[in-house]
């Protein structure tokens, strides 16, 4: 399943010459200078070392998998849950209501270079998808450990991105999907490998080969 809040399907508006500026319409731009971000991942060299140490085995079964087995979004502070915390962390000039829900701000999606001004157009992506984690070893974890992975703010496991892009990723690993914005590829792989290393998750041979090849150019 996908890492997003359920919403009605939405068509992404295309900007043409003279198009009116509307909230929630994609604006392609460079990342704002004040933009926050997930924790900085390990270096490419360290990621290559981590990757070499990961257990390589065939991907496990998805039998028994449910997102409910990775409880999220949990309360982080006061009335703020993990999603709301990441939205505030990754956004610019984010204002929130008394319930901690974002009422205004902007969010730059590093995956595709789009900027959004409505939090409903932003998903919080799990860098290592929960289903992927399940098939890579998390099926044998305690619920508490799965909850830690699903809400991890310490490792680079969570990031605010364009909802449609996150939905296109689904539960795919780097052999099957990479961010469409090529400039973010190395950062994404460093994040992915760091999380797999920290949680001692395995990789399948195609997954390792794809990561290894793409990391070599970082």
C-alpha positions as CSV (number, residue, x, y, z in Angstrom):
1,X,0.0,0.0,0.0
2,X,1.0,3.6,-0.5
3,X,2.4,6.0,2.0
4,X,-0.3,8.7,1.8
5,X,-3.5,10.0,3.3
6,X,-6.5,9.0,1.3
7,X,-7.8,11.8,-0.9
8,X,-10.0,12.1,-3.9
9,X,-8.1,11.7,-7.2
10,X,-6.6,15.0,-8.4
11,X,-5.4,16.0,-11.8
12,X,-2.2,18.0,-11.7
13,X,-2.7,21.4,-13.4
14,X,-0.4,22.4,-16.2
15,X,0.9,25.9,-16.2
16,X,0.6,27.8,-19.5
17,X,1.6,31.3,-20.5
18,X,-0.4,33.8,-18.5
19,X,-2.1,31.1,-16.3
20,X,-3.5,32.4,-13.1
21,X,-1.5,31.5,-9.9
22,X,-3.7,29.2,-7.8
23,X,-3.0,27.6,-4.5
24,X,-2.0,24.0,-4.8
25,X,-0.8,24.3,-8.4
26,X,2.6,23.0,-9.1
27,X,5.4,25.6,-9.5
28,X,8.7,24.2,-10.7
29,X,11.6,25.9,-9.0
30,X,14.8,25.5,-7.1
31,X,14.5,24.6,-3.4
32,X,13.8,27.6,-1.3
33,X,16.9,28.7,0.7
34,X,15.0,28.4,4.0
35,X,13.6,25.0,3.2
36,X,14.2,22.5,5.9
37,X,14.9,18.8,5.1
38,X,15.1,15.3,6.6
39,X,18.2,14.5,8.6
40,X,21.3,14.6,6.4
41,X,22.1,11.0,5.3
42,X,25.5,9.3,5.4
43,X,28.0,10.1,2.7
44,X,28.1,8.1,-0.5
45,X,31.3,6.3,0.6
46,X,29.6,5.3,3.9
47,X,26.5,4.2,2.0
48,X,28.6,2.0,-0.3
49,X,30.2,0.4,2.8
50,X,26.8,-0.1,4.4
51,X,25.4,-1.6,1.2
52,X,28.2,-4.1,1.1
53,X,27.3,-5.3,4.6
54,X,23.6,-5.8,4.0
55,X,22.3,-9.4,3.8
56,X,21.4,-10.3,0.3
57,X,18.4,-12.7,0.0
58,X,15.3,-13.2,-2.0
59,X,12.5,-10.8,-1.1
60,X,10.1,-12.3,1.4
61,X,6.4,-12.8,1.0
62,X,3.9,-10.0,1.6
63,X,1.6,-12.5,3.3
64,X,0.2,-11.0,6.5
65,X,1.3,-7.5,5.7
66,X,-0.8,-4.6,6.8
67,X,0.0,-0.9,7.4
68,X,-1.8,-1.4,10.7
69,X,1.2,-3.4,11.8
70,X,3.3,-0.3,11.4
71,X,1.3,2.1,13.6
72,X,1.4,5.7,12.4
73,X,1.1,8.5,12.5
74,X,1.8,8.6,16.3
75,X,1.8,11.6,18.6
76,X,5.2,13.3,18.6
77,X,4.6,16.3,20.8
78,X,1.5,17.9,22.2
79,X,-1.2,17.6,19.6
80,X,1.3,17.1,16.7
81,X,1.6,13.7,15.1
82,X,4.4,12.5,12.9
83,X,2.9,13.7,9.6
84,X,2.2,17.2,11.0
85,X,5.8,17.3,12.4
86,X,7.3,16.4,9.1
87,X,5.1,18.9,7.2
88,X,6.4,21.6,9.6
89,X,10.0,20.4,9.4
90,X,10.1,20.2,5.6
91,X,8.1,23.2,4.7
92,X,8.7,26.9,4.6
93,X,6.8,29.5,6.7
94,X,4.4,26.8,7.9
95,X,1.6,28.0,10.1
96,X,-0.5,25.6,12.1
97,X,-3.8,25.6,14.0
98,X,-4.4,24.7,17.6
99,X,-4.7,21.0,16.4
100,X,-1.2,21.3,14.8
101,X,-2.7,20.9,11.3
102,X,-0.9,23.1,8.7
103,X,-3.0,26.1,7.7
104,X,-0.5,27.7,5.3
105,X,3.0,27.4,4.1
106,X,4.9,26.0,1.1
107,X,6.5,22.6,0.5
108,X,9.3,21.9,-2.0
109,X,9.2,18.3,-3.3
110,X,12.8,17.2,-3.8
111,X,11.6,14.2,-5.8
112,X,10.2,16.2,-8.7
113,X,11.2,19.9,-8.1
114,X,7.6,21.0,-7.5
115,X,6.5,23.5,-4.9
116,X,3.0,23.2,-3.3
117,X,1.1,25.7,-1.1
118,X,-1.6,23.3,0.1
119,X,-0.6,20.5,2.6
120,X,-3.2,18.3,1.1
121,X,-1.1,18.0,-2.1
122,X,1.8,16.7,0.0
123,X,2.4,13.1,1.2
124,X,4.9,12.0,3.7
125,X,6.9,9.3,2.0
126,X,8.6,6.4,3.8
127,X,12.0,6.2,2.1
128,X,12.0,2.5,2.7
129,X,8.4,1.6,2.0
130,X,6.6,-0.2,4.8
131,X,5.7,-3.1,2.6
132,X,9.3,-3.3,1.4
133,X,10.5,-3.4,5.0
134,X,8.0,-6.2,5.8
135,X,9.4,-8.3,3.0
136,X,13.0,-7.5,4.0
137,X,12.8,-8.6,7.6
138,X,10.2,-6.5,9.5
139,X,7.6,-9.2,9.3
140,X,9.5,-10.8,12.2
141,X,9.7,-7.6,14.3
142,X,7.7,-6.5,17.3
143,X,5.0,-4.0,16.6
144,X,7.0,-1.5,18.7
145,X,9.9,-1.8,16.3
146,X,7.7,-1.5,13.2
147,X,6.2,1.7,14.8
148,X,9.7,3.1,15.2
149,X,10.5,2.6,11.5
150,X,7.2,4.1,10.4
151,X,7.6,7.3,12.5
152,X,11.4,7.6,12.5
153,X,12.4,11.3,12.7
154,X,16.0,10.6,13.6
155,X,17.1,8.7,10.5
156,X,16.3,10.0,7.0
157,X,13.2,7.8,6.6
158,X,10.5,10.4,6.2
159,X,10.2,13.2,3.6
160,X,7.4,15.5,2.4
161,X,6.9,15.1,-1.4
162,X,4.3,15.6,-4.1
163,X,1.4,13.2,-3.5
164,X,1.2,11.9,-7.1
165,X,4.9,11.1,-7.2
166,X,4.7,9.2,-3.9
167,X,1.7,7.3,-5.1
168,X,3.7,6.4,-8.3
169,X,6.5,5.0,-6.1
170,X,4.2,2.8,-4.0
171,X,6.2,0.0,-2.4
172,X,8.9,-0.1,-5.0
173,X,12.6,-0.4,-4.2
174,X,15.4,1.5,-6.1
175,X,15.6,-1.3,-8.7
176,X,12.0,-0.5,-9.6
177,X,11.7,3.2,-8.9
178,X,13.8,6.3,-8.5
179,X,12.9,10.0,-8.0
180,X,12.1,11.6,-11.4
181,X,14.4,14.5,-10.5
182,X,17.8,13.0,-11.3
183,X,19.6,15.6,-9.1
184,X,18.2,13.9,-6.0
185,X,19.2,10.3,-6.9
186,X,22.3,10.2,-4.8
187,X,20.7,11.7,-1.8
188,X,17.8,9.3,-2.1
189,X,20.0,6.3,-2.3
190,X,22.1,7.4,0.7
191,X,18.9,7.8,2.7
192,X,17.6,4.4,1.6
193,X,20.8,2.5,2.4
194,X,21.2,4.2,5.8
195,X,17.7,3.2,6.9
196,X,18.1,-0.4,5.7
197,X,21.5,-0.6,7.5
198,X,20.2,0.9,10.7
199,X,17.2,-1.5,10.8
200,X,19.3,-4.5,9.5
201,X,16.9,-5.1,6.6
202,X,18.0,-7.3,3.7
203,X,18.2,-6.5,0.0
204,X,17.5,-8.7,-2.9
205,X,20.1,-9.2,-5.6
206,X,18.4,-6.9,-8.2
207,X,17.9,-4.2,-5.5
208,X,21.6,-4.3,-4.4
209,X,22.8,-4.3,-8.0
210,X,20.8,-1.3,-8.9
211,X,21.8,0.7,-5.8
212,X,25.4,-0.3,-6.3
213,X,25.4,0.9,-9.9
214,X,23.7,4.2,-9.1
215,X,25.8,4.9,-6.0
216,X,29.0,4.4,-8.0
217,X,28.5,7.7,-9.7
218,X,27.8,9.7,-6.5
